[in-house]
Amino acid sequence: MSRWSRFGWYESTPKKPPPERGIRMKKAGTTWWGQRWIEALENVLCGDSARLARGRTYARAGRTHDLVVKGGKVTAKVTGSRATPYKITIELTELSAPAWKKAIDGLTKKAQFSAELLAGQMPQAIDEVFVEAGVSLFPKQRADLKTSCSCPDWGDPCKHVAATHYVLGEALDRDPFLLFELRGRTKDQVLDALRAARGGTGETPAKKAGRSKAASEDATNEVPTVKLGKLKAGEYDKSREPLPALHFSFEPPVTHGAVLRQLGAPTNWEEDASPADVLAPLVRAAAETARRIAMAEPSDAGESETPPISTRGRAARKGTGKRRVAE
């Protein structure tokens, strides 16, 4: 059968079966970011419904294969009716380094965004941060997306480009960080920049110099460390090296009974006074007694003196003393 194209008449042949390595799309756009990508195909590229429908059919049949995402460029092949698969290219405009810097700074200011990204999730309102930086993570205009295909169809996008776009949409559903790749940054680059920014590496040169000087001064003071090596069963609970000295501080709370008041009364509480009013004095007294014992301080006037914990322990083991149940 002969068909006409802008290149002239050509003989059409039956479509070849999809290759075994073909990527069969099940459903693209199951996530909000995947849906935004599909919307770019339908709205930004302004593809006609017939070509998009044929593209979805190609994507479901697994005719798209050899999909590669590198930088802002996507390359793939689509098996159609010709012996040689069609070559497809989809390019996104990479964001500039200053734009990425502003976007990273914006993400760092919002702890929730940083936490979700570091956990492998794409924040729902992430594009708002990019818009504030003067750009967009998703393509919004025709100039953001450049497509090409080696087929003779003059439509833009043709069904082969549409098929690749749908397959890529499903890939984005599984890995949202491909969006960063398409805009010129890898997942590791973005996450490393977030960690660095949240770790305080944005210090001024003077602060960095002062911190480096302090670190060099402290380097002369040896700090005991624990080195892990081959361990025998009998040495499991023994320290390999002397442990650093421990320092404790026991300060009274600013407000006594705050946690009890936050917990409120249980459902079966029948007293007129709240649990906080009843228990707070007891908790306060117990905490004060525990502090005195830990600090080996003498008891208040009118109370019998409590020996340090180590003394009481030895007396109890020798049987020469009696243990107090409560104070």
Residue frames as qw, qx, qy, qz and C-alpha x, y, z in Angstrom:
[[0.000, 0.890, 0.456, 0.000, 0.00, 0.00, 0.00],
 [0.426, 0.328, -0.011, 0.843, 1.32, 3.45, -0.92],
 [0.271, -0.827, -0.405, 0.279, 1.04, 6.41, 1.44],
 [0.333, 0.749, 0.034, 0.571, 1.79, 10.07, 0.99],
 [0.544, -0.640, -0.216, 0.498, 4.04, 12.09, 3.29],
 [0.060, 0.952, -0.093, -0.284, 5.81, 15.41, 2.99],
 [0.318, -0.521, 0.680, 0.407, 8.72, 13.45, 1.54],
 [0.435, 0.287, -0.614, -0.593, 6.54, 11.98, -1.20],
 [0.904, -0.067, -0.161, -0.390, 4.92, 8.61, -1.78],
 [0.013, -0.461, 0.871, -0.167, 6.24, 5.61, 0.09],
 [0.680, -0.108, -0.675, -0.265, 5.29, 1.97, 0.45],
 [0.510, -0.493, 0.440, -0.551, 3.83, 1.20, 3.87],
 [0.527, 0.113, -0.842, 0.014, 4.49, -2.17, 5.39],
 [0.710, -0.565, -0.387, -0.165, 2.85, -3.99, 8.31],
 [0.271, -0.812, 0.389, -0.340, 4.15, -2.91, 11.69],
 [0.524, 0.258, -0.772, 0.250, 6.86, -5.05, 13.17],
 [0.688, -0.568, -0.452, -0.007, 6.07, -6.69, 16.52],
 [0.281, -0.902, 0.241, -0.222, 7.28, -4.85, 19.63],
 [0.495, 0.451, -0.686, 0.283, 10.80, -5.87, 20.66],
 [0.720, -0.365, -0.567, 0.166, 11.31, -8.01, 23.74],
 [0.431, -0.151, -0.340, 0.822, 13.20, -5.16, 25.40],
 [0.106, -0.555, -0.322, -0.760, 10.30, -2.80, 24.78],
 [0.007, -0.055, -0.594, 0.803, 9.00, -0.77, 27.74],
 [0.231, -0.515, -0.741, -0.363, 5.32, -1.52, 28.24],
 [0.137, -0.212, 0.286, -0.924, 3.55, 1.38, 29.88],
 [0.142, -0.417, -0.888, 0.129, 0.75, 0.34, 32.21],
 [0.090, -0.893, -0.427, -0.112, -0.50, 3.71, 33.43],
 [0.435, 0.198, -0.135, 0.868, 1.30, 7.03, 33.40],
 [0.172, -0.480, -0.004, -0.860, 0.46, 9.98, 35.61],
 [0.641, -0.469, -0.607, 0.000, -0.41, 8.05, 38.80],
 [0.463, -0.454, -0.323, 0.689, 1.45, 10.65, 40.88],
 [0.113, 0.920, 0.221, -0.304, 0.96, 14.38, 40.89],
 [0.154, -0.679, 0.461, 0.551, 4.39, 14.98, 39.33],
 [0.350, 0.068, 0.842, 0.406, 3.78, 12.30, 36.68],
 [0.271, 0.746, 0.607, -0.040, 0.46, 13.94, 35.88],
 [0.002, -0.875, 0.079, 0.478, 2.16, 17.33, 35.50],
 [0.261, -0.364, 0.702, 0.554, 4.51, 15.73, 32.96],
 [0.311, 0.404, 0.824, 0.248, 1.60, 14.27, 30.96],
 [0.141, 0.880, 0.353, -0.284, -0.09, 17.67, 31.04],
 [0.145, -0.669, 0.387, 0.617, 3.04, 19.13, 29.46],
 [0.277, 0.037, 0.833, 0.477, 2.62, 16.73, 26.54],
 [0.163, 0.630, 0.749, 0.126, -1.03, 17.59, 26.09],
 [0.020, -0.938, -0.273, 0.211, -0.87, 21.32, 26.84],
 [0.252, -0.735, 0.338, 0.531, 2.66, 22.57, 26.23],
 [0.281, -0.147, 0.768, 0.556, 3.30, 20.50, 23.11],
 [0.529, 0.403, 0.096, -0.741, -0.34, 20.92, 22.02],
 [0.057, -0.119, 0.930, 0.343, -0.44, 17.50, 20.40],
 [0.606, -0.038, -0.282, -0.743, -3.63, 16.54, 18.56],
 [0.731, -0.228, 0.463, -0.447, -5.81, 13.90, 20.19],
 [0.939, 0.294, -0.098, -0.148, -5.44, 11.32, 17.40],
 [0.546, 0.550, -0.552, 0.308, -1.64, 11.27, 17.54],
 [0.270, -0.484, 0.625, -0.550, -1.67, 11.22, 21.35],
 [0.881, -0.059, 0.249, -0.398, -4.06, 8.25, 21.30],
 [0.884, 0.379, -0.266, 0.063, -1.80, 6.36, 18.90],
 [0.212, 0.616, -0.606, 0.457, 1.16, 7.28, 21.08],
 [0.591, -0.363, 0.517, -0.501, -0.56, 5.76, 24.14],
 [0.967, 0.153, 0.035, -0.199, -1.26, 2.61, 22.13],
 [0.648, 0.548, -0.457, 0.266, 2.41, 2.38, 21.13],
 [0.107, -0.577, 0.611, -0.531, 3.49, 2.95, 24.75],
 [0.786, -0.207, 0.392, -0.431, 1.17, 0.23, 26.09],
 [0.945, 0.307, -0.090, -0.072, 2.33, -2.20, 23.39],
 [0.731, -0.502, 0.309, 0.345, 5.97, -1.77, 24.40],
 [0.701, 0.619, 0.149, 0.321, 7.17, -0.24, 21.14],
 [0.014, 0.925, -0.289, 0.245, 9.39, 2.27, 22.98],
 [0.930, -0.224, -0.060, 0.287, 12.82, 0.95, 23.92],
 [0.652, 0.155, -0.081, 0.738, 16.42, 2.00, 24.64],
 [0.173, -0.928, -0.191, -0.270, 15.22, 4.92, 26.78],
 [0.638, -0.054, -0.265, 0.720, 18.12, 7.00, 28.13],
 [0.161, -0.963, -0.178, -0.123, 17.93, 10.11, 30.33],
 [0.688, -0.122, -0.081, 0.710, 21.12, 12.13, 30.52],
 [0.133, -0.108, -0.032, 0.985, 21.21, 15.71, 31.61],
 [0.422, 0.405, 0.273, -0.764, 18.27, 17.50, 30.06],
 [0.459, 0.359, -0.579, -0.571, 18.12, 15.15, 27.09],
 [0.732, 0.024, 0.623, -0.273, 15.99, 12.03, 26.58],
 [0.348, 0.397, -0.686, -0.501, 16.74, 9.63, 23.76],
 [0.661, 0.059, 0.693, -0.282, 14.77, 6.54, 22.80],
 [0.137, 0.142, -0.781, -0.592, 13.81, 4.33, 19.91],
 [0.647, 0.228, 0.422, -0.593, 10.34, 3.32, 18.78],
 [0.223, -0.019, 0.901, 0.372, 9.67, 0.29, 16.62],
 [0.532, 0.423, 0.148, -0.719, 7.07, 1.00, 13.97],
 [0.862, 0.419, 0.221, -0.181, 6.39, -0.32, 10.49],
 [0.496, 0.761, -0.418, 0.016, 9.89, 0.23, 9.09],
 [0.885, 0.053, -0.383, 0.260, 12.81, -2.14, 9.51],
 [0.421, 0.196, -0.397, 0.792, 14.83, 0.49, 11.36],
 [0.286, -0.700, -0.577, 0.308, 13.37, 1.85, 14.62],
 [0.118, 0.860, 0.128, 0.480, 12.67, 5.56, 14.74],
 [0.516, -0.058, -0.403, 0.754, 15.02, 7.70, 16.82],
 [0.238, -0.861, -0.359, -0.270, 13.37, 10.11, 19.24],
 [0.420, 0.067, -0.361, 0.830, 14.87, 13.00, 21.17],
 [0.295, -0.857, -0.365, -0.214, 13.16, 15.07, 23.85],
 [0.480, 0.155, -0.314, 0.805, 15.10, 17.96, 25.34],
 [0.314, -0.875, -0.363, 0.062, 14.29, 20.17, 28.30],
 [0.231, 0.795, -0.218, 0.517, 16.00, 23.49, 28.84],
 [0.671, -0.201, -0.513, 0.496, 18.49, 23.01, 31.67],
 [0.293, -0.940, -0.169, -0.027, 18.21, 25.48, 34.53],
 [0.372, 0.721, -0.356, 0.463, 21.16, 27.79, 35.02],
 [0.562, -0.030, -0.622, 0.545, 23.54, 27.45, 37.97],
 [0.081, -0.151, 0.318, -0.933, 22.23, 30.67, 39.62],
 [0.663, -0.222, -0.244, -0.672, 18.65, 29.41, 39.26],
 [0.784, -0.138, -0.600, 0.080, 19.57, 26.11, 40.88],
 [0.328, 0.092, -0.534, 0.774, 21.35, 27.99, 43.66],
 [0.350, -0.201, 0.128, -0.906, 18.24, 30.07, 44.39],
 [0.785, -0.180, -0.403, -0.434, 16.02, 26.97, 44.28],
 [0.676, -0.045, -0.646, 0.351, 18.28, 25.04, 46.67],
 [0.080, 0.134, -0.428, 0.890, 18.32, 28.01, 49.05],
 [0.560, -0.203, -0.082, -0.799, 14.53, 28.11, 48.92],
 [0.820, -0.139, -0.534, -0.150, 14.23, 24.37, 49.61],
 [0.489, 0.075, -0.630, 0.598, 16.65, 24.66, 52.52],
 [0.183, -0.232, 0.276, -0.915, 14.50, 27.31, 54.20],
 [0.777, -0.162, -0.055, -0.606, 11.55, 24.89, 54.32],
 [0.292, -0.397, 0.850, -0.187, 12.43, 22.02, 56.63],
 [0.776, 0.208, 0.501, -0.322, 9.53, 19.89, 55.42],
 [0.700, 0.661, -0.199, -0.182, 10.73, 20.08, 51.80],
 [0.156, 0.644, -0.742, 0.096, 14.26, 19.10, 52.76],
 [0.507, -0.203, 0.776, -0.314, 13.01, 16.22, 54.92],
 [0.822, 0.374, 0.310, -0.298, 10.76, 14.85, 52.17],
 [0.588, 0.710, -0.376, -0.094, 13.45, 15.11, 49.50],
 [0.015, -0.558, 0.808, -0.185, 16.05, 13.45, 51.70],
 [0.597, -0.013, 0.733, -0.325, 13.48, 10.69, 52.33],
 [0.212, 0.023, 0.849, 0.484, 13.03, 10.18, 48.58],
 [0.215, 0.693, 0.678, -0.115, 9.69, 11.98, 48.26],
 [0.216, 0.321, 0.292, 0.874, 8.74, 14.87, 45.98],
 [0.035, 0.384, 0.499, -0.776, 7.08, 17.71, 47.95],
 [0.317, 0.671, 0.670, 0.025, 3.64, 18.65, 46.64],
 [0.141, 0.974, 0.147, -0.103, 4.39, 22.36, 46.37],
 [0.677, -0.309, 0.263, 0.614, 8.03, 22.10, 45.28],
 [0.441, 0.498, 0.391, 0.636, 7.45, 24.03, 42.06],
 [0.167, -0.960, -0.213, -0.079, 6.46, 27.07, 44.13],
 [0.576, -0.645, 0.218, 0.452, 10.06, 27.25, 45.33],
 [0.553, 0.090, 0.496, 0.663, 11.35, 27.10, 41.76],
 [0.160, 0.806, 0.431, 0.374, 8.86, 29.75, 40.66],
 [0.352, -0.919, -0.037, 0.172, 10.13, 32.02, 43.45],
 [0.578, -0.407, 0.410, 0.576, 13.61, 31.44, 41.99],
 [0.276, 0.640, -0.239, -0.676, 12.31, 32.71, 38.63],
 [0.259, 0.245, -0.845, -0.398, 12.05, 29.33, 36.89],
 [0.840, -0.081, 0.125, -0.522, 9.86, 26.23, 36.88],
 [0.443, -0.306, 0.842, 0.039, 10.71, 22.59, 37.48],
 [0.579, 0.392, 0.714, 0.028, 8.09, 21.53, 34.95],
 [0.218, 0.104, 0.490, 0.838, 7.92, 22.68, 31.32],
 [0.184, 0.620, 0.514, -0.563, 5.38, 25.48, 30.96],
 [0.415, 0.751, -0.088, -0.507, 5.98, 26.84, 27.46],
 [0.901, 0.432, 0.036, 0.001, 6.83, 25.39, 24.07],
 [0.345, 0.784, -0.470, 0.214, 10.39, 26.68, 24.23],
 [0.513, -0.548, 0.608, -0.258, 11.01, 24.47, 27.30],
 [0.783, 0.022, 0.622, -0.015, 10.47, 21.28, 25.28],
 [0.353, 0.595, -0.529, -0.492, 12.24, 20.40, 22.05],
 [0.795, 0.034, 0.595, -0.112, 11.29, 17.17, 20.30],
 [0.370, 0.550, -0.573, -0.481, 12.48, 15.39, 17.20],
 [0.803, 0.036, 0.584, -0.115, 11.82, 12.08, 15.48],
 [0.144, -0.346, 0.721, 0.582, 13.32, 10.39, 12.44],
 [0.416, 0.442, 0.795, 0.003, 9.88, 9.38, 11.14],
 [0.180, 0.252, 0.471, 0.826, 8.33, 11.09, 8.07],
 [0.157, -0.772, -0.615, -0.030, 5.33, 12.41, 10.03],
 [0.212, 0.489, -0.036, 0.846, 5.29, 16.21, 10.11],
 [0.538, -0.736, -0.290, -0.291, 3.15, 16.28, 13.26],
 [0.360, 0.297, -0.554, 0.690, 4.79, 17.67, 16.39],
 [0.315, -0.429, 0.846, 0.031, 4.60, 15.69, 18.49],
 [0.604, 0.156, -0.657, -0.423, 4.24, 12.62, 16.34],
 [0.887, -0.326, -0.144, -0.294, 2.93, 9.36, 17.79],
 [0.811, 0.113, -0.411, 0.400, 6.49, 8.12, 18.40],
 [0.134, 0.389, -0.376, 0.830, 7.39, 11.19, 20.46],
 [0.619, -0.418, 0.026, -0.664, 4.06, 10.89, 22.28],
 [0.927, -0.147, -0.344, -0.015, 4.76, 7.22, 23.07],
 [0.589, 0.193, -0.448, 0.644, 8.16, 8.14, 24.51],
 [0.165, -0.444, 0.221, -0.853, 6.63, 10.97, 26.51],
 [0.801, -0.371, -0.116, -0.456, 4.05, 8.62, 28.07],
 [0.882, -0.030, -0.394, 0.257, 6.68, 6.01, 28.90],
 [0.348, 0.316, -0.386, 0.793, 8.82, 8.70, 30.49],
 [0.456, -0.495, 0.051, -0.738, 5.79, 9.84, 32.50],
 [0.916, -0.305, -0.224, -0.134, 5.48, 6.38, 34.02],
 [0.718, 0.145, -0.379, 0.566, 9.22, 6.40, 34.76],
 [0.001, -0.465, 0.248, -0.850, 8.77, 9.71, 36.57],
 [0.740, -0.477, -0.140, -0.454, 5.99, 8.16, 38.66],
 [0.923, -0.192, -0.256, 0.212, 8.54, 5.64, 39.93],
 [0.636, -0.211, -0.093, 0.736, 11.47, 8.05, 40.26],
 [0.079, 0.958, 0.274, -0.040, 10.54, 11.74, 40.67],
 [0.416, -0.697, 0.263, 0.520, 14.22, 12.70, 40.83],
 [0.560, 0.286, 0.547, 0.553, 14.36, 12.24, 37.06],
 [0.119, 0.943, 0.293, 0.105, 12.80, 15.70, 36.96],
 [0.353, -0.841, 0.249, 0.327, 15.98, 17.11, 38.47],
 [0.609, -0.117, 0.598, 0.507, 18.01, 15.15, 35.91],
 [0.413, 0.649, 0.533, 0.352, 15.92, 16.62, 33.11],
 [0.019, -0.992, -0.094, -0.087, 16.62, 20.11, 34.45],
 [0.454, 0.729, -0.376, 0.349, 20.37, 19.60, 34.66],
 [0.219, -0.571, 0.657, -0.440, 21.05, 18.22, 38.17],
 [0.549, -0.022, -0.835, -0.035, 21.35, 14.64, 39.35],
 [0.687, -0.614, -0.339, -0.190, 19.60, 13.35, 42.46],
 [0.756, -0.287, -0.251, 0.532, 22.89, 13.12, 44.34],
 [0.312, 0.291, -0.002, 0.904, 23.86, 16.67, 43.37],
 [0.359, -0.616, -0.208, -0.670, 20.58, 18.09, 44.70],
 [0.787, -0.547, -0.285, -0.019, 20.61, 16.07, 47.92],
 [0.695, -0.077, -0.199, 0.687, 24.28, 16.84, 48.58],
 [0.105, 0.430, 0.038, 0.896, 23.58, 20.54, 48.07],
 [0.564, -0.638, -0.251, -0.460, 20.65, 20.34, 50.51],
 [0.826, -0.402, -0.276, 0.282, 22.74, 18.55, 53.14],
 [0.535, 0.123, -0.112, 0.828, 25.55, 21.05, 52.73],
 [0.116, -0.544, -0.119, -0.822, 23.19, 24.02, 53.00],
 [0.696, -0.609, -0.214, -0.316, 21.41, 22.64, 56.06],
 [0.839, -0.233, -0.253, 0.421, 24.75, 21.71, 57.59],
 [0.261, -0.922, -0.027, 0.283, 25.79, 25.36, 57.68],
 [0.694, -0.011, 0.310, 0.650, 28.42, 25.35, 54.95],
 [0.257, 0.787, 0.295, 0.477, 27.13, 28.74, 53.80],
 [0.499, -0.723, -0.147, 0.455, 29.39, 30.49, 56.35],
 [0.238, 0.958, -0.159, -0.009, 31.28, 33.65, 55.59],
 [0.715, 0.438, -0.409, 0.360, 35.03, 33.32, 54.88],
 [0.079, -0.607, 0.502, -0.611, 35.81, 34.93, 58.26],
 [0.797, -0.312, 0.289, -0.430, 33.71, 32.38, 60.13],
 [0.963, 0.210, -0.162, 0.040, 35.26, 29.54, 58.17],
 [0.453, 0.571, -0.486, 0.482, 38.75, 30.80, 58.98],
 [0.364, -0.531, 0.479, -0.597, 37.92, 31.10, 62.67],
 [0.934, -0.128, 0.148, -0.299, 36.41, 27.61, 62.76],
 [0.855, 0.371, -0.301, 0.203, 39.46, 26.16, 60.99],
 [0.165, 0.611, -0.533, 0.561, 41.80, 27.86, 63.48],
 [0.628, -0.407, 0.402, -0.527, 39.84, 26.52, 66.45],
 [0.987, 0.081, -0.034, -0.133, 39.87, 23.04, 64.93],
 [0.661, 0.493, -0.438, 0.359, 43.65, 23.16, 64.48],
 [0.144, -0.573, 0.537, -0.602, 44.10, 24.26, 68.10],
 [0.809, -0.239, 0.310, -0.439, 41.89, 21.44, 69.37],
 [0.875, 0.323, -0.354, -0.068, 43.72, 18.90, 67.24],
 [0.265, 0.513, -0.703, 0.416, 46.58, 18.84, 69.78],
 [0.514, -0.258, 0.576, -0.581, 44.23, 17.54, 72.49],
 [0.232, 0.060, -0.948, -0.210, 43.89, 13.81, 72.19],
 [0.684, -0.114, 0.140, -0.706, 40.37, 12.50, 72.49],
 [0.367, -0.142, 0.916, -0.071, 39.99, 8.85, 73.57],
 [0.625, 0.245, -0.358, -0.649, 38.36, 6.82, 70.84],
 [0.759, -0.053, 0.620, -0.191, 36.96, 3.33, 70.47],
 [0.298, 0.474, -0.678, -0.475, 38.48, 1.33, 67.63],
 [0.901, 0.068, 0.240, -0.356, 36.59, -1.65, 66.33],
 [0.206, 0.510, -0.814, -0.188, 38.52, -4.75, 65.44],
 [0.609, -0.051, -0.776, -0.153, 38.27, -8.49, 65.78],
 [0.475, -0.435, 0.350, -0.680, 36.16, -9.19, 68.85],
 [0.316, 0.013, -0.943, 0.103, 36.09, -12.31, 71.00],
 [0.503, -0.572, -0.569, -0.310, 33.04, -13.44, 72.93],
 [0.600, -0.488, -0.440, 0.457, 34.70, -12.81, 76.30],
 [0.304, -0.160, -0.018, 0.939, 35.60, -9.24, 75.32],
 [0.033, 0.618, 0.628, 0.472, 32.11, -8.25, 74.19],
 [0.302, -0.890, -0.327, -0.099, 31.34, -6.05, 77.22],
 [0.598, -0.514, 0.031, 0.615, 34.85, -4.65, 77.66],
 [0.270, 0.944, -0.026, -0.190, 35.95, -1.32, 76.28],
 [0.843, 0.316, 0.009, 0.436, 38.88, -1.51, 73.88],
 [0.365, 0.370, -0.159, 0.839, 40.08, 1.99, 74.79],
 [0.125, -0.365, -0.545, 0.744, 39.47, 4.39, 77.70],
 [0.095, 0.736, 0.611, 0.276, 36.14, 6.14, 77.23],
 [0.112, 0.498, -0.045, 0.858, 35.84, 9.94, 77.31],
 [0.073, -0.193, -0.659, 0.723, 34.91, 11.50, 80.64],
 [0.134, -0.615, -0.674, -0.386, 31.19, 12.10, 81.04],
 [0.045, -0.037, -0.333, 0.941, 29.79, 15.32, 82.44],
 [0.147, -0.598, -0.765, -0.187, 26.20, 15.72, 83.62],
 [0.063, -0.135, 0.183, -0.972, 24.13, 18.73, 84.58],
 [0.168, -0.516, -0.838, 0.053, 20.97, 18.45, 86.68],
 [0.070, -0.062, 0.047, -0.995, 18.86, 21.57, 86.35],
 [0.280, 0.414, 0.739, -0.452, 15.30, 21.89, 87.65],
 [0.249, 0.515, 0.659, 0.488, 12.59, 22.39, 85.02],
 [0.019, -0.200, -0.026, -0.979, 11.29, 25.87, 84.36],
 [0.632, -0.203, 0.002, -0.748, 7.71, 24.74, 85.01],
 [0.187, -0.147, 0.943, -0.234, 6.94, 21.77, 87.25],
 [0.465, 0.329, 0.767, -0.297, 4.30, 19.27, 86.13],
 [0.338, 0.485, -0.287, -0.754, 4.14, 20.59, 82.56],
 [0.233, 0.124, -0.898, -0.352, 4.06, 17.10, 81.02],
 [0.054, 0.322, 0.891, -0.316, 1.32, 15.96, 83.41],
 [0.306, 0.561, 0.269, -0.721, -0.81, 18.95, 82.42],
 [0.322, 0.402, -0.565, -0.644, -0.24, 18.24, 78.74],
 [0.120, -0.035, -0.986, -0.114, -1.32, 14.62, 79.19],
 [0.533, -0.274, -0.151, -0.786, -4.54, 15.66, 80.91],
 [0.555, -0.197, 0.647, -0.484, -6.79, 13.43, 82.96],
 [0.026, 0.013, -0.962, -0.272, -7.52, 9.81, 81.95],
 [0.444, -0.297, -0.510, -0.675, -11.09, 8.88, 81.11],
 [0.657, -0.447, -0.607, -0.017, -11.67, 7.09, 84.43],
 [0.289, 0.102, -0.433, 0.847, -10.30, 9.91, 86.63],
 [0.338, -0.688, -0.610, -0.200, -12.90, 10.77, 89.31],
 [0.438, -0.451, -0.342, 0.698, -11.09, 13.18, 91.62],
 [0.114, 0.952, 0.247, -0.140, -11.93, 16.87, 91.69],
 [0.189, -0.798, 0.412, 0.398, -8.26, 17.84, 91.48],
 [0.732, 0.594, -0.297, -0.156, -6.47, 17.12, 88.21],
 [0.954, -0.049, -0.083, 0.284, -3.73, 14.47, 87.97],
 [0.466, 0.557, -0.205, 0.657, -1.22, 17.29, 87.59],
 [0.336, -0.711, 0.207, -0.583, -2.32, 18.89, 90.89],
 [0.899, -0.398, 0.102, -0.150, -2.13, 15.54, 92.69],
 [0.946, 0.044, 0.055, 0.318, 1.01, 14.07, 91.19],
 [0.412, 0.784, -0.154, 0.438, 3.15, 17.12, 90.41],
 [0.360, -0.798, 0.387, -0.290, 4.31, 17.66, 94.03],
 [0.901, -0.248, 0.354, 0.039, 5.22, 13.97, 94.34],
 [0.808, 0.467, 0.088, 0.349, 7.12, 14.00, 91.06],
 [0.146, 0.877, -0.232, 0.394, 8.91, 17.18, 92.06],
 [0.594, -0.666, 0.414, -0.177, 9.94, 15.72, 95.42],
 [0.941, 0.004, 0.300, 0.157, 11.12, 12.49, 93.78],
 [0.633, 0.675, -0.025, 0.378, 13.12, 14.42, 91.19],
 [0.112, -0.871, 0.335, -0.341, 14.77, 16.53, 93.88],
 [0.790, -0.449, 0.413, -0.058, 15.67, 13.42, 95.89],
 [0.899, 0.286, 0.203, 0.261, 17.12, 11.76, 92.78],
 [0.376, 0.830, -0.159, 0.379, 19.18, 14.88, 92.07],
 [0.404, -0.783, 0.407, -0.239, 20.59, 14.97, 95.61],
 [0.905, -0.194, 0.372, 0.071, 21.51, 11.29, 95.46],
 [0.787, 0.516, 0.101, 0.324, 23.20, 11.69, 92.07],
 [0.240, 0.812, -0.227, 0.481, 25.16, 14.74, 93.25],
 [0.662, -0.153, -0.570, 0.462, 25.92, 13.18, 96.68],
 [0.082, -0.508, 0.143, -0.845, 24.45, 16.23, 98.43],
 [0.032, -0.121, -0.815, 0.565, 23.22, 16.15, 102.04],
 [0.116, -0.614, -0.745, -0.235, 19.49, 16.05, 102.62],
 [0.144, -0.662, -0.063, -0.733, 17.49, 19.06, 103.70],
 [0.095, -0.264, 0.650, -0.707, 17.16, 19.92, 107.37],
 [0.677, -0.039, 0.363, -0.639, 14.80, 17.62, 109.19],
 [0.927, 0.260, -0.157, -0.218, 15.45, 14.70, 106.84],
 [0.793, -0.388, 0.411, 0.227, 17.88, 11.86, 107.35],
 [0.105, 0.709, -0.530, -0.453, 20.97, 12.08, 105.16],
 [0.936, 0.295, 0.155, -0.110, 21.01, 9.75, 102.15],
 [0.518, -0.486, 0.539, 0.452, 24.41, 8.23, 101.29],
 [0.310, 0.520, -0.527, -0.596, 25.68, 8.23, 97.71],
 [0.901, 0.182, -0.131, -0.370, 24.45, 5.46, 95.46],
 [0.615, 0.410, -0.657, 0.149, 27.80, 3.66, 95.40],
 [0.096, -0.324, 0.738, -0.585, 27.96, 3.57, 99.26],
 [0.725, -0.005, 0.312, -0.614, 24.41, 2.30, 99.52],
 [0.838, 0.315, -0.376, -0.238, 25.13, -0.36, 96.94],
 [0.405, 0.371, -0.772, 0.319, 28.14, -1.71, 98.85],
 [0.330, -0.208, 0.632, -0.670, 26.20, -1.66, 102.15],
 [0.827, 0.103, 0.056, -0.549, 23.32, -3.57, 100.61],
 [0.765, 0.342, -0.543, -0.055, 25.64, -6.21, 99.16],
 [0.260, 0.312, -0.777, 0.480, 27.43, -6.70, 102.53],
 [0.536, -0.511, -0.661, -0.122, 24.19, -6.81, 104.47],
 [0.399, -0.214, -0.449, 0.770, 25.35, -4.09, 106.86],
 [0.137, 0.166, 0.083, -0.973, 22.72, -1.59, 105.97],
 [0.367, 0.522, 0.745, -0.196, 19.01, -1.32, 105.19],
 [0.161, 0.191, 0.511, 0.823, 17.69, -0.03, 101.85],
 [0.261, 0.375, 0.359, -0.813, 15.06, 2.68, 101.86],
 [0.380, 0.474, 0.771, 0.192, 11.99, 2.09, 99.78],
 [0.163, 0.808, 0.355, 0.442, 10.93, 5.71, 99.46],
 [0.390, -0.165, -0.267, 0.865, 12.07, 9.09, 100.60]]
